[in-house]
Amino acid sequence: MTTGERHADLLDRVREQLAGRSAEPDAQTIAEAVRSEAGGLLSDTDLLAALRYLQTELVGAGPLERLLADPLVTDILVTGPDRVWVERGAGLEAVEVAFDDEASVRRLAVRLALGAGRRLDDAQPWVDGRLSGVGRHGYAVRLHAMIPPLALDGTCISLRVLRAATMDFTTLVRSGGIPDEVRDLVSGVIADRRAFLVVGGTGAGKSTLLNCLLGQVDPGERLVLVEDAPELDPQHPHVVRLVARPPNVEGIGEVSVRTLVRQALRMRPDRIVVGEVRGAEVIDLLTALNTGHDGCAGTLHANSIAEVPARMEALAALGGMGRAALHSQLAAALDVVLGVARQPDGRRGLVEVGALERGAGGSVSIRTVWSRDGESVGAHR
């Protein structure tokens, strides 16, 4: 029997012994279980090797731990035992991280699913959840995993690392994230208490821009932030942070973003901020914008500012709001749309600024007032 086979056999026995414990095992607990199951037949060297192997298999994110510790990594993608990819801001790149076999990848996926309060097995072959305190730095992580036979080539794991966005306004201007030519325009949106949305694709820097803009809000104002996962951390003295909660493994206990938006309305906010509008909570955000809460904000997944009306129509439909009602609410609620994107050189930042216009038929469109590539005003009607 090879060393790997001995470790795998030992792993099965140790895992069975630890299965009844509710807490994640620490190094001492694992060591005691290893000694117990090995029956004193391992040398100190073999015991240490087995302990390291088992810690990788039983604790945290296993072989992915060192990637989570990299402050530049935003996404980790596993598509096979020896096919691991990361995103560090310049596109996906393969890394030299490998699992022993497909079974090892699946064991990690199942363990992470349990950590998110979900199940992952043949009856429920995919999982979508959120992990807290993953990695040595305790970052929140969005998890998605899928196992065969739906994932034809083996277990797939996708981790999105949710590090708090902390860059301030001055730093973002200095780095080019906010071009100097629109610095006053953007800061004026905050000073004039304009309601605004930050829009862009996945990983385009929506949270980074919103976070730095919130740091520009008058210190005397009270900000109530509502998020699906904790990403915003503005440099402001009066912030209330509300974070949604997914259902547990029994499918109960969920607290949605929409519920939290409703609660935020009762917390005497000066500004309500929704970290990302993903569904029917867009209706409650529009309600907040139309009830005297000037300067509210949010982020929305859209590839350009021109797509915003159609995107919001689709989300509002999830809550039963029709197109005409949505456009009526939107025209009264929103003033400015800020579009962010990733540049060819990998840098992320502001690329478009738009203002809302209401046509003769009542429908809302976005008029471009500035774009990084110099397009004329009105190019995105």
N, C-alpha and C positions, 0 to 999 in steps of 0.2 A: 504493500500500500504506500503511495506517495505521500509526501508531507502535506500537500494540498488536500488529498483524500482524507488523511487523518484529521486535519483541521476541520474539514467539512463534516466528518462524522462527529467530532467533538462539538462542533457548532450546533448540530441538531440536538444533541443531548443537553447542552447548556441552555439552548433556547427553550426546550421543553421544561427544564427546571425553573427558568425565569418567567415562564408564560403567565404564571398566576400572580405576578407582582404588578401593581397598578402604575408605579413610577418607573421612569426609564432607569435602567441599571447604571451604576457608576463603576469606576475602575475596580474598586475594592470588592463590590458585589460580584462582578464578573470573575475576578481572580479567585474568589472563594468557590464559585461554581465550577471553575476550571479545575482547581485542585480536587474538588469533590468527585467530579466526573472522570478525571484522569487517574484517580486512585493511587496517586503518588508515583506513577510510572514515567512522568516527564522530568527531564533535567531542568535546572534553572534556565538554561538557554532556550530550551524548547517551550518551557512554560511562558517565558517572556514573549517569544515569537507567537505562541497561540493567543496570548492575551492581546497583543497588538492586532492580530487578525480578527479576533472576536470583537474588539472595540470598534473596528472599522465596520463590521457587519451589524453590530447591535446598537450603536450609539450615534446620534446626530445624523448627518448626511453622508456618512461613510466616506468613500473615496472623493466625494464632491466637497468635503469640508474645506480643503485648502483653496478651492475656487471661490467659495462663499467668503473667505477671508480677504480676497483680493478686492480692494476698494473700487476698482475700475469695472468689475464684472457686474452687468445688469441682468444677463440671462444665461442660464445653463441648460443645455439641451442634450439629452442622452437618447441615442437612436440604436444602441447596441452595446455589447460589453466593451468594445474597443472603439466606439464612435461617440466621442463627447465633444461638444462644441460650446463656445462661449461668445458672448457679445461684450466688447469693451468700448463701444462707441465708434468703431470703424468697420463694422460689418462682422459677420460670423467668422470665427477661426477655430480650427481643430486644435485640441490640446492633448497632451500625452498623459491622459488619465484613463485607466482601464479597470474593468471589473473582471473577476475570475471567469464568469460565464453568464449566460442568460438568467439562470436561476438567481444569481447574486443581484442582478439588476431588478428582478421582480421582487426579491425580498426587501430591497430598499424602497421600492415604490409602495409596497404594502405597508411598511413601517411608517413612511411619511404620510400615507393616507390616514392611518390610525392617529398620527399626531395632529392631523387636521380635523379629527372627529368624524372621519368618513370610513367607508369600507371599500376594499378593492379586491374582488375575487371573480370567479367565473360567472356568478350571478349578477355582479355589478362590475363590468370590465373597464370602467373608466372612473376617474375621480377629478373633481375640480374643487379646490379648497384653499384655505389660507393657513399658513404655519406661522407661529410666533416664536421668537427666541431661537431661530435656527442659526447655526454657525457660532463661531467663537465670539462674534460681536453682537449676537442676538438680533439680527435683522428679521423683519417680517418678510415672508416669502409667499408668493402665489404659486400654488402647485397645480399642475395638470399631469395626469398619468393615464396610460392606456395599455392594456395587456392583450396578448394573443387570445383568440384568433382575429380580433378586430385589428390589432396592430400586427400586420402580416409578418414582418421581419423580426419581431421581438418587442419586448416591453419598451415603451417610450416614456421618458420623464421630461417635463418642461418646468423649470423653476425661474420665476421672475423675482429678482431681489429688489425689495422696496426700501431703499435707503432714503432717509429724510432729506428733502431738498432744502438746503440751507444757504445757498448763494445769495448775497445781497444785491441791491440795485446797482451800486457803484461797481462792484466786481463784474456783474453781467454786462454793463456798458463797456467796461475796460476790455473785456474778453471778446467783444463784438456780438454777444448774444442779443443785445439791443443796440442797433446802429446809432451812433451819436446824432445823426440827422433827425431821428425821431425821438430822442430822449425826452425833450420837453413835451411832445405830443403824448407820449405814454404816461409820463408822470402827471400830466394834466388830467388824464382819465381818472386817476386816483383822487387828486386834489378836488376835482369838480364833482366827485361822488357819482360818476357815470357807472351804470350797470354794464358789465362786460363779460364776455366769454373768451377763454383761451382755447383754441382748437388746433388740432394737428394729429398726425398718425401716431402709431405705437412707438414709444421711445424718442419722440421728437422734442421733448423738453417742456411739455405743457405744465407739469407740476413745478419745475424749476422756475419758469417765468411767473406763474401765479404766486408762488411763494415769495419771490423777491418783491413783487408789486404789493403784496399784503404788508410787507415790512415798511412800506411807504405811507401806510394809513396813519392818520392822526392818532397819537398815543391815547387821546381821550376817548376813543371809540372802542366799543366792545365787539369783537369778532367771534362768531360762532361757526366753527368749521365742522362739516359733515363729510365723512369719507368712508369708502368701502374698505380701505386699508390705510394705516397711518403713514402718509408721505409728506404732508405739509408741516412745516415747523417754522413759521414766520418769526422774524425778530421784532416782536411787538409785545408790549407789556400786558395786554388784556385779551387773552385768547382762551376760548372754551373749545375743546376738541371732542367730538363725538364720533365713534367708530362703529360701523355696523357689525353684526354678529351672524355668522352662518348657522344653519341648523346643525344639531349634533348628529351622531351616528343613527339615532332613532328618528331623525327627520323633524325634530321639534326644537324650540328655543330660538328660532331665527328672529333677528331684529333688522329690518331692511333699512336701506338709505332713505327710502320714502318715509318710513315711520320717523326716523330721526329728523328729517327736514320739518315735519309737522311739529315735533317737539321743540325744535330750534325756534320756531315762531313764538313760542311761549316763554322764551328765556331772555326777553328784553334785549334782543340783538340790535346793534347799529348796522351791522352787515352780516348777512348769511352767505357762507361760501360752501359750495358743494364740490368736493375734490374731483369727482368725475361723474357727469350725468350719463348713466348707462341704460336707464329704463324709464318706467312710468313716473319716477320722481321728478322728471322734467316738468310735470304739471305743478307739483308743489313748489319747485324753484320759481316758476313763472308767477305763482300765487304770491310768493314772498316778494318778488320784484314789484308786484302791483299793489302792495299793501303798505306803502310808505317806507320801505327799507331800501333807501337809495344806496347805490354803490355795491350792491351784491354781485357775486361773481361765481364762476364755475368753470370747469373744463369739459370739453366735448371731443369725442373721437370723430374727426372729419379730415379728409385729405387737403381741403382748401376752405377758405372762408365762404366761397360761393356755394358749397354743399350744405351750409348750416341750416337753412330753412327746410330742405328736404330731410335732412337727418333728424331734425327736431319733430317734423311731422311723423316720422316713423316711430320715434320714441313715445310721442304723445298718444299715438294710436294704441299703444300697449295699455294705456290708462283709460281708454275710451273717449279721448278728446278728438273731435273731428278736425279736418284741415282748416276750415274757416275760423273756428274758435281758436285754434293754435296760432294762426297768423294774427288774429286780433289781439291776443294776449302778448304775442312776441313783439308786435309793433309798439305796444304800450310799455313793455317791460325792459327791453334791451336797447342799449345805445351803441355799443362798440364791440367789434369782434377782432381779436388779435390772433393771427395765424402763425404758427411755428412749424419749422421743418428742419430736417437734417441736411446739411450742405454736402456737396461732393467730397469735401476734405474731411468729413466726419463731424465737423462742428455743428452744434444745434443752436437755433436762435430764432428771433422774430423775422418773418419774411413778408408779412402782409398786415395791414391795418384796414379795417372796413367799417363803414357806418350803415345802419339800417335805413332802408327807404321803403315806403309803402306805396304801391301802385294804385291806379284808379279802381281796380277791381278788389282792393283790400289785401292782396297778397304782398308779402314782404320779400325783398331782395337785398343783397349786400352790395353796396357801392364801395369799390376800392378807393381809399384816400391816400394810400402809400403802399408801395411794394419794393422789395429789395432789388429786383431786377429792372426797376424803372418803368414798369407798365403804366400806361396813362390811367387817369381816374375814370372809373366806370367800366374798366375792362372785364370785370367779373360780375356784371349784372346778371 
